[in-house]
Amino acid sequence: MCPRCQSADVSRSHSHKLRDLFMALFRMRPFRCRQCQTRFYLPAARASQVERERAWMREAERHRDRRS
């Protein structure tokens, strides 16, 4: 969930800065909000959960589109 706008529409952000490498030492992963474009970090365990939730949401959208 985005710390700025509270949107659940977030995705992994590419690692491209020295700060990202530093944060990786602490098992923090970069994410970006698709609504407000805020970039933030989540612990690796939470990041895995977010990625599973996004995959579930994509699958649910596919099923909904098939029914329409």
C-alpha angles and dihedrals in degrees: 000000000000112000091213107046100010092234117154090209097102134136138191113276122218115258107241110141137070088245089061090056091049092049090049088063086065092044093251119146126206119241135177128210112233091208104050100011093235113158117216143153132249129189112262093248092054090043090058090051092050091050092051091049091051091050090051091049092050091050091049090051090052091052091047091050091051091055093052 
